Amino acid sequence: MEATIKTKESTTLTGLERQKAYLKEVEESGNNNGSFFITDKVMESMRHSGYRDIRKAINDLIDNGEQAGAKKIAVVTTTAKEEQKNAREKISDIAVIDDGHGMLPKMLLQAVKWGGTDRYGQRDGLGRFGFGLPTAAISVTRTYEVYSKVKGGEWHKVKVDLTEIANKAMTTGGNISFAPNYEKTQLPDFIKAFIKQQWKKNDLEQGTVVFLMKADRIRSFALPQAFQTKMMQSIGITYRHFMPEISFLVNDKKVEMIDPLFLNPNCIGYDAGNGLLAEGLDELIIRVKNKLSNRANIEGDIKFRFSFMHPKFQQSKDGKEIPNRMNTMIENNGYFVVCRGGRQIDVVRDTNYQSPGDNTTIVNYDKNWVIELEFDPILDELFGITTNKQQVEIDSYLWDIFKENGLPAMVSGLRKKFQDLRKVEQVIEEVKEETDRESEVIMRDAEKFDKLELPKEKKEKAEEKLRNEAENIADEKNEDVEEVVERLENEAEKKKFKIEFTDRPGAPFYDVEQWGLQTRIKLNTGHRFYS
């Protein structure tokens, strides 16, 4: 039986009836002149273009600033309170500001179009397809503005309003080629104020601003604090290899480098004060030569960096979790952390070696080792890099090369090393627990011993030893003997047992003497039991 659906009119229709209703809707809307695109549908579909969340979309805009030679890139937000009762302040506008070389006014018109880039197909930087700016912008908002200024020029802007474009296209039979014009302008006041605060200038000599107005697709990052924290972490990891040459800001906070391998001493979490640092292993570089399906020859490098972390790396000395280590380790737990030209793209968790025995199912414990794979952009096709730089799909040809260069064996070695150390730590914990239990027994016995009265003769001898020691101290330091006796008795009351060391070859391993209320145990370091 054919399935049915409900249209906007809430009428239950069969498949063919649904098609007829749709064609009627297209004709009435004006999308009937043979245009290849249905404008409003295309616009809405592009808004759902596959970014995992707003962080990835913002990163696509940051890429443009990096490639424009920016020295500082900032993400700035404004907030607004929603109208409903008890509403909280949420992110409203977002601006990405860079001080790169900027764009010529006419180039602004091209930059807001899909495929509109002067770098199309180039492999010398982060941009390549000309999809980043428009796709990232509309994934966050329906209305955005792009401001740009070249050195010696003035600010110009282009405004993109999806609703306006769709409506105008309807009057031309679905023509999606409509694009707005550029105009000379000034920056919005909050952006001017931010530039004055952070660049210490009234204006930038050159640069670009992407202004996302009334962002409506922020989801779980709508609250200011969540946006700030998550965005800083995302930028810190994604662009770690570009710092400190480029300075990044999220509002008034400077972004710090975050290295998933924890090998860079300038990165967050490198030294957490627990005495454990990540261990770096020798790097591996593979030179790859290949012929693509279009017969083009490509040649580039794949560089591997390896890091190993102790089982207690993410724990403080008192056994508590260290957040700035644990969070990074969990987020980057995979087989490869993949970077393209220095920019982190993806975390690959599934392996595709030909031999099943070489494949690895990543589990929680694998977060204590990391392999960073960085490839030259010339190898994009072999990594299946997507237009929005969200993920990679590694070619089977490369998995064979990884096998030839011993990657499966290296991973097995890292996993075995972790498991061996984990077993050692378990034994240490068991010994410690057993020692603690024995100590508790000894202390209970000692408490019983404390309550026993020494024989009169031993008690007098112990007091005599204590007094002799007091007299020696008093004579040496010119103190009153009785005051020294009282001080030693108070110390003995607080510390019933005292360990002392002597070096007497041939003498017994230990000796026990009573000095007043204190029991002194003397260990002979010259005895073979001690060594």
C-alpha positions as CSV (number, residue, x, y, z in Angstrom):
1,M,0.0,0.0,0.0
2,E,1.4,3.4,-1.0
3,A,2.5,5.6,1.9
4,T,0.8,9.0,2.5
5,I,1.9,12.3,3.8
6,K,0.4,15.6,4.9
7,T,0.9,18.8,3.0
8,K,0.7,22.4,4.4
9,E,-3.1,22.2,3.8
10,S,-3.1,19.1,6.1
11,T,-4.7,17.0,3.3
12,T,-3.6,13.3,3.2
13,L,-2.3,12.6,-0.3
14,T,-0.9,9.6,-2.2
15,G,2.4,9.9,-4.1
16,L,1.0,11.0,-7.4
17,E,-1.5,13.4,-5.8
18,R,1.4,14.9,-3.8
19,Q,3.3,15.5,-7.1
20,K,0.4,17.2,-8.7
21,A,-0.1,19.4,-5.6
22,Y,3.6,20.3,-5.6
23,L,3.7,21.2,-9.3
24,K,0.7,23.5,-8.7
25,E,2.5,25.2,-5.8
26,V,5.6,25.7,-8.1
27,E,3.5,27.3,-10.8
28,E,1.8,29.6,-8.4
29,S,5.0,30.7,-6.8
30,G,6.7,31.8,-10.0
31,N,9.3,29.0,-10.1
32,N,8.2,27.7,-13.5
33,N,10.4,29.3,-16.1
34,G,12.8,26.4,-16.5
35,S,15.4,27.6,-14.0
36,F,17.6,24.9,-12.7
37,F,17.1,26.1,-9.1
38,I,14.0,26.4,-6.9
39,T,15.2,29.5,-5.1
40,D,13.6,29.4,-1.7
41,K,14.1,25.6,-1.4
42,V,17.8,25.9,-2.4
43,M,18.3,28.7,0.1
44,E,16.8,26.7,3.0
45,S,18.7,23.5,2.0
46,M,22.0,25.4,1.9
47,R,21.3,26.5,5.5
48,H,21.5,22.9,6.5
49,S,24.8,22.3,4.7
50,G,26.4,19.9,7.2
51,Y,28.3,22.0,9.8
52,R,28.4,20.0,13.0
53,D,27.7,23.2,15.0
54,I,28.3,26.9,14.9
55,R,32.0,26.5,15.9
56,K,32.8,24.8,12.6
57,A,30.9,27.5,10.6
58,I,32.9,30.3,12.4
59,N,36.1,28.4,11.7
60,D,35.3,28.6,8.0
61,L,35.1,32.4,8.3
62,I,38.4,32.5,10.3
63,D,40.1,30.6,7.4
64,N,39.5,33.5,5.1
65,G,41.2,35.9,7.5
66,E,44.2,33.6,7.9
67,Q,44.6,33.3,4.1
68,A,44.4,37.1,3.8
69,G,47.5,37.4,5.9
70,A,45.8,38.6,9.1
71,K,47.9,39.0,12.3
72,K,44.8,39.2,14.5
73,I,41.4,37.6,14.1
74,A,38.5,38.2,16.5
75,V,35.0,36.7,17.1
76,V,32.8,39.3,18.7
77,T,29.2,38.9,19.9
78,T,26.3,41.0,21.1
79,T,23.5,39.7,23.3
80,A,19.7,40.3,23.5
81,K,17.0,39.1,25.8
82,E,14.1,37.2,24.3
83,E,10.6,38.5,24.9
84,Q,9.1,35.6,26.8
85,K,8.9,35.8,30.6
86,N,12.1,34.9,32.6
87,A,14.1,34.9,29.3
88,R,17.9,34.9,29.6
89,E,20.4,36.9,27.6
90,K,21.4,35.0,24.5
91,I,23.8,35.6,21.6
92,S,22.2,37.9,19.0
93,D,24.8,39.2,16.5
94,I,28.2,37.7,15.7
95,A,31.1,39.4,13.9
96,V,34.3,37.9,12.6
97,I,37.0,40.6,12.3
98,D,40.4,40.3,10.7
99,D,43.2,42.7,9.7
100,G,44.2,40.9,6.5
101,H,44.7,42.6,3.2
102,G,40.9,43.1,2.6
103,M,38.9,42.9,-0.6
104,L,38.4,45.3,-3.5
105,P,34.8,46.6,-3.6
106,K,33.9,44.5,-6.7
107,M,35.4,41.4,-5.1
108,L,32.9,41.8,-2.3
109,L,30.1,40.9,-4.8
110,Q,32.0,37.7,-5.8
111,A,32.8,36.7,-2.2
112,V,29.1,36.3,-1.2
113,K,28.5,34.0,-4.1
114,W,29.1,30.2,-4.1
115,G,32.2,29.6,-6.0
116,G,33.2,33.3,-5.9
117,T,36.9,33.2,-5.0
118,D,40.1,34.2,-6.6
119,R,41.8,31.1,-5.1
120,Y,39.6,28.5,-6.7
121,G,41.5,25.2,-7.0
122,Q,44.7,26.6,-5.3
123,R,46.4,24.4,-2.8
124,D,48.7,26.9,-1.0
125,G,46.3,27.8,1.8
126,L,43.1,26.9,3.7
127,G,40.6,28.2,1.1
128,R,40.1,26.5,-2.3
129,F,36.4,26.2,-3.3
130,G,34.8,29.6,-2.6
131,F,32.1,28.0,-0.5
132,G,33.2,28.9,3.0
133,L,31.9,32.5,3.4
134,P,28.4,32.2,2.0
135,T,27.8,28.7,3.3
136,A,29.1,29.4,6.8
137,A,27.2,32.7,7.0
138,I,23.7,31.4,6.0
139,S,24.1,28.3,8.3
140,V,24.0,30.8,11.2
141,T,21.7,33.5,10.0
142,R,19.3,34.6,7.2
143,T,20.9,38.1,7.0
144,Y,24.6,39.0,6.9
145,E,26.8,41.8,5.8
146,V,30.4,41.7,4.6
147,Y,32.6,44.8,5.1
148,S,36.0,45.1,3.7
149,K,38.7,47.7,3.2
150,V,42.1,47.6,1.4
151,K,45.1,49.7,2.4
152,G,44.5,53.3,1.4
153,G,40.9,52.6,0.6
154,E,37.6,53.0,2.5
155,W,35.1,50.6,4.0
156,H,32.5,49.0,1.6
157,K,29.9,46.5,2.3
158,V,27.5,44.0,0.7
159,K,24.4,42.9,2.5
160,V,22.8,39.5,1.8
161,D,19.2,38.9,2.9
162,L,17.9,35.4,2.0
163,T,14.3,36.4,2.4
164,E,14.7,39.4,0.0
165,I,16.7,37.3,-2.5
166,A,14.1,34.5,-2.5
167,N,11.2,37.0,-2.9
168,K,12.8,38.9,-5.8
169,A,13.7,35.6,-7.5
170,M,10.1,34.6,-7.4
171,T,9.2,37.6,-9.5
172,T,11.7,36.6,-12.2
173,G,10.6,32.9,-12.4
174,G,13.1,31.5,-9.9
175,N,16.2,33.2,-11.1
176,I,18.8,32.6,-8.4
177,S,21.4,34.8,-10.0
178,F,20.2,37.9,-8.2
179,A,23.0,39.5,-6.0
180,P,23.1,42.8,-4.2
181,N,25.4,45.7,-5.0
182,Y,28.3,47.0,-2.9
183,E,28.2,50.4,-1.2
184,K,30.6,52.7,0.7
185,T,29.8,52.6,4.4
186,Q,31.0,52.8,8.0
187,L,31.4,49.9,10.4
188,P,28.7,49.3,13.0
189,D,29.3,51.0,16.3
190,F,30.0,47.9,18.4
191,I,32.6,46.8,15.9
192,K,34.3,50.2,15.9
193,A,34.4,50.1,19.7
194,F,35.9,46.7,19.7
195,I,38.6,47.6,17.2
196,K,39.5,50.7,19.3
197,Q,39.8,48.5,22.4
198,Q,41.7,45.5,21.0
199,W,43.7,47.1,18.1
200,K,44.3,50.3,20.0
201,K,43.3,52.2,16.9
202,N,40.2,54.2,15.8
203,D,40.1,52.1,12.6
204,L,41.9,49.3,10.8
205,E,44.2,50.2,7.9
206,Q,42.8,47.2,6.1
207,G,40.7,44.1,6.9
208,T,37.4,42.3,6.6
209,V,34.4,42.0,8.8
210,V,31.7,39.3,8.4
211,F,28.6,40.5,10.4
212,L,26.1,37.8,11.1
213,M,22.9,39.6,12.1
214,K,20.4,38.1,14.5
215,A,21.8,34.6,14.4
216,D,19.0,32.1,14.5
217,R,20.8,28.8,14.3
218,I,23.1,28.7,17.3
219,R,21.4,25.9,19.2
220,S,23.2,24.8,22.3
221,F,25.7,27.7,22.0
222,A,23.1,30.5,22.4
223,L,24.1,31.3,26.0
224,P,27.1,33.8,26.1
225,Q,29.3,31.8,28.5
226,A,28.8,28.5,26.6
227,F,29.6,30.2,23.3
228,Q,32.7,31.9,24.8
229,T,34.1,28.7,26.4
230,K,33.4,26.3,23.5
231,M,34.5,28.8,20.8
232,M,37.8,29.4,22.5
233,Q,38.4,25.7,22.8
234,S,37.6,25.1,19.2
235,I,39.9,27.9,17.9
236,G,42.6,26.9,20.3
237,I,42.7,23.3,18.9
238,T,41.9,24.0,15.2
239,Y,44.5,26.8,14.7
240,R,47.2,25.8,17.2
241,H,49.8,25.5,14.5
242,F,49.1,29.2,13.5
243,M,49.8,30.6,17.0
244,P,51.4,32.8,18.1
245,E,52.0,34.2,14.6
246,I,48.3,34.9,14.5
247,S,46.5,36.2,17.6
248,F,42.9,35.0,18.1
249,L,40.3,36.6,20.3
250,V,36.8,35.7,21.4
251,N,35.3,38.9,22.6
252,D,37.9,40.3,25.1
253,K,39.6,37.0,25.8
254,K,42.7,35.9,24.1
255,V,42.6,32.3,22.8
256,E,45.4,30.0,24.1
257,M,46.9,27.1,22.1
258,I,45.5,23.6,22.9
259,D,47.6,20.7,21.7
260,P,45.8,17.3,21.7
261,L,49.3,15.7,22.0
262,F,50.2,17.9,25.0
263,L,53.8,18.2,23.6
264,N,53.9,22.0,23.2
265,P,55.0,23.6,26.5
266,N,53.1,26.8,25.5
267,C,49.8,25.0,25.3
268,I,47.0,24.6,27.9
269,G,47.4,21.5,30.0
270,Y,51.0,20.8,29.1
271,D,52.0,20.8,32.8
272,A,49.2,20.2,35.2
273,G,51.3,19.9,38.3
274,N,50.9,16.2,38.8
275,G,54.4,15.4,37.7
276,L,53.3,13.7,34.5
277,L,54.1,15.0,31.0
278,A,53.2,13.6,27.6
279,E,55.9,11.6,25.9
280,G,56.7,12.4,22.3
281,L,57.9,9.7,20.0
282,D,59.9,10.0,16.8
283,E,58.1,11.7,13.9
284,L,57.4,9.9,10.6
285,I,57.2,11.5,7.2
286,I,55.8,9.7,4.2
287,R,56.3,11.0,0.7
288,V,53.2,10.2,-1.4
289,K,53.1,10.1,-5.3
290,N,49.9,9.3,-7.1
291,K,48.0,9.8,-10.4
292,L,44.4,11.0,-10.0
293,S,41.5,9.9,-12.1
294,N,41.9,13.0,-14.3
295,R,45.5,11.8,-15.0
296,A,47.1,14.6,-13.0
297,N,50.2,13.6,-11.1
298,I,50.4,14.7,-7.4
299,E,53.2,14.5,-4.9
300,G,53.1,15.6,-1.3
301,D,54.1,14.8,2.3
302,I,52.1,13.2,5.2
303,K,53.7,13.9,8.5
304,F,52.9,11.9,11.7
305,R,53.5,13.0,15.3
306,F,53.1,10.6,18.1
307,S,52.3,11.2,21.8
308,F,51.9,8.8,24.7
309,M,50.3,9.8,28.1
310,H,50.6,7.9,31.4
311,P,47.3,6.2,32.7
312,K,47.2,8.9,35.4
313,F,48.1,11.8,33.1
314,Q,44.6,13.3,33.4
315,Q,44.4,12.9,37.2
316,S,45.7,15.3,39.9
317,K,47.9,14.0,42.8
318,D,44.8,13.5,44.9
319,G,43.1,11.4,42.2
320,K,40.7,14.1,40.9
321,E,40.1,14.7,37.2
322,I,42.0,17.6,35.5
323,P,39.4,19.2,33.3
324,N,41.7,21.0,30.8
325,R,43.4,17.7,30.1
326,M,40.5,15.3,30.2
327,N,38.2,17.4,28.0
328,T,40.8,17.7,25.3
329,M,41.6,14.0,25.4
330,I,38.0,13.0,25.1
331,E,37.3,15.3,22.2
332,N,40.3,14.1,20.3
333,N,40.1,10.4,21.1
334,G,40.6,8.6,17.8
335,Y,43.0,6.8,15.5
336,F,44.2,9.9,13.8
337,V,43.8,13.7,14.5
338,V,43.9,15.0,11.0
339,C,45.4,18.4,10.0
340,R,45.5,19.9,6.5
341,G,48.2,22.5,6.0
342,G,48.4,23.0,9.8
343,R,44.6,23.4,10.4
344,Q,42.9,20.6,12.2
345,I,40.1,19.2,10.1
346,D,38.8,15.9,11.7
347,V,39.3,13.1,14.2
348,V,39.3,9.8,12.3
349,R,38.0,6.9,14.5
350,D,37.3,4.2,11.9
351,T,40.2,2.3,10.2
352,N,40.0,0.6,6.8
353,Y,43.0,-1.6,6.4
354,Q,42.6,-4.6,4.1
355,S,43.6,-7.1,6.8
356,P,40.9,-7.2,9.6
357,G,43.7,-7.8,12.1
358,D,45.2,-4.4,11.5
359,N,41.9,-2.5,12.1
360,T,41.3,-1.0,15.5
361,T,38.1,-0.3,17.4
362,I,38.8,2.9,19.3
363,V,37.8,2.7,23.0
364,N,37.9,5.0,26.0
365,Y,41.4,4.0,27.1
366,D,42.8,5.0,23.7
367,K,42.6,8.6,24.6
368,N,46.0,8.3,26.3
369,W,47.8,8.1,23.0
370,V,47.5,10.4,20.0
371,I,48.7,10.3,16.4
372,E,48.5,13.6,14.6
373,L,48.4,13.2,10.8
374,E,49.2,16.3,8.8
375,F,49.0,16.3,5.0
376,D,49.9,18.8,2.3
377,P,46.8,20.3,0.6
378,I,48.0,18.9,-2.8
379,L,46.8,15.6,-1.5
380,D,43.2,16.7,-0.9
381,E,41.7,14.1,-3.3
382,L,43.3,11.3,-1.5
383,F,41.8,12.5,1.8
384,G,38.3,13.2,0.3
385,I,38.4,16.7,1.8
386,T,34.9,18.3,1.8
387,T,34.1,21.8,0.7
388,N,33.4,23.0,4.2
389,K,36.5,21.3,5.6
390,Q,34.4,19.3,8.1
391,Q,35.8,15.8,7.6
392,V,38.1,13.5,5.6
393,E,37.6,10.1,4.0
394,I,40.9,8.5,3.6
395,D,41.6,6.7,0.2
396,S,42.2,2.9,0.4
397,Y,45.5,3.6,-1.4
398,L,46.7,5.5,1.7
399,W,45.6,2.8,4.1
400,D,47.9,0.5,2.2
401,I,50.8,3.0,2.5
402,F,50.1,3.3,6.3
403,K,50.3,-0.4,6.6
404,E,53.6,-0.5,4.7
405,N,55.1,2.1,7.0
406,G,54.1,0.2,10.2
407,L,51.2,2.3,11.5
408,P,49.2,-0.7,12.8
409,A,52.2,-2.0,14.6
410,M,52.9,1.4,16.2
411,V,49.3,1.6,17.4
412,S,49.5,-1.9,18.9
413,G,52.7,-0.9,20.7
414,L,51.0,2.3,22.1
415,R,48.0,0.3,23.3
416,K,50.2,-2.4,24.9
417,K,52.4,0.2,26.6
418,F,49.3,1.8,28.1
419,Q,47.8,-1.6,29.3
420,D,51.2,-2.6,30.9
421,L,51.4,0.7,32.8
422,R,47.8,0.4,33.8
423,K,48.5,-3.1,35.3
424,V,51.5,-1.6,37.1
425,E,49.4,1.1,38.6
426,Q,46.8,-1.4,39.7
427,V,49.5,-3.4,41.5
428,I,50.8,-0.2,43.2
429,E,47.2,0.6,44.3
430,E,46.7,-2.9,45.7
431,V,50.0,-2.7,47.6
432,K,49.1,0.7,48.9
433,E,45.7,-0.5,50.1
434,E,47.4,-3.5,51.8
435,T,50.0,-1.2,53.3
436,D,47.3,1.1,54.6
437,R,45.4,-1.8,56.1
438,E,48.6,-3.0,57.8
439,S,49.4,0.5,59.1
440,E,45.9,0.7,60.6
441,V,46.6,-2.6,62.5
442,I,50.0,-1.3,63.7
443,M,48.4,1.9,64.9
444,R,45.7,0.1,66.7
445,D,48.4,-2.1,68.4
446,A,50.4,1.0,69.1
447,E,47.4,2.6,70.8
448,K,47.2,-0.5,73.0
449,F,50.9,-0.3,73.7
450,D,50.5,3.4,74.7
451,K,48.1,2.4,77.4
452,L,50.5,0.0,79.0
453,E,52.6,1.1,81.9
454,L,56.4,0.5,81.5
455,P,58.1,-1.4,84.3
456,K,59.5,1.0,86.9
457,E,63.1,0.2,86.0
458,K,62.6,0.8,82.3
459,K,60.6,3.9,82.9
460,E,63.4,5.4,85.1
461,K,66.0,4.5,82.5
462,A,63.9,6.1,79.7
463,E,63.5,9.3,81.8
464,E,67.3,9.3,82.5
465,K,68.1,9.2,78.8
466,L,65.7,12.0,78.1
467,R,67.2,14.1,80.9
468,N,70.7,13.4,79.6
469,E,69.7,14.6,76.1
470,A,68.1,17.7,77.7
471,E,71.3,18.5,79.6
472,N,73.4,18.2,76.5
473,I,71.1,20.5,74.5
474,A,70.9,23.0,77.3
475,D,74.7,23.1,77.7
476,E,75.2,23.5,73.9
477,K,72.5,26.2,73.5
478,N,72.9,27.8,76.9
479,E,69.3,27.1,77.8
480,D,67.6,26.1,81.1
481,V,67.6,22.3,81.6
482,E,64.1,22.1,82.9
483,E,62.7,24.1,80.0
484,V,64.4,21.7,77.6
485,V,63.1,18.7,79.5
486,E,59.6,20.1,79.2
487,R,60.0,20.8,75.5
488,L,61.2,17.2,74.8
489,E,58.4,15.7,76.8
490,N,55.8,17.7,74.8
491,E,57.4,16.6,71.6
492,A,57.3,13.0,72.8
493,E,53.7,13.3,73.7
494,K,52.9,14.5,70.2
495,K,55.1,12.0,68.4
496,K,55.2,8.7,70.2
497,F,57.5,7.0,67.6
498,K,60.7,8.3,66.0
499,I,62.8,6.7,63.3
500,E,66.6,7.2,63.3
501,F,69.3,5.9,61.0
502,T,72.8,4.7,61.9
503,D,75.5,3.2,59.9
504,R,77.1,0.3,61.9
505,P,78.3,-2.6,59.8
506,G,78.1,-5.9,61.7
507,A,75.5,-4.5,64.2
508,P,71.8,-5.7,64.3
509,F,69.5,-4.4,61.6
510,Y,67.5,-2.4,64.2
511,D,67.4,-1.4,67.8
512,V,64.6,0.0,69.9
513,E,65.1,2.4,72.8
514,Q,62.7,4.3,75.1
515,W,63.4,8.0,75.6
516,G,60.9,9.3,78.1
517,L,57.4,8.7,76.5
518,Q,58.9,8.4,73.0
519,T,59.9,5.1,71.4
520,R,62.9,5.5,69.1
521,I,63.6,2.9,66.4
522,K,67.1,2.9,65.0
523,L,67.6,1.4,61.6
524,N,71.1,0.2,60.7
525,T,71.8,1.4,57.1
526,G,75.0,-0.7,57.1
527,H,73.0,-4.0,57.4
528,R,72.4,-6.1,54.3
529,F,68.6,-6.1,55.1
530,Y,68.5,-2.3,54.6
531,S,70.1,-2.5,51.1
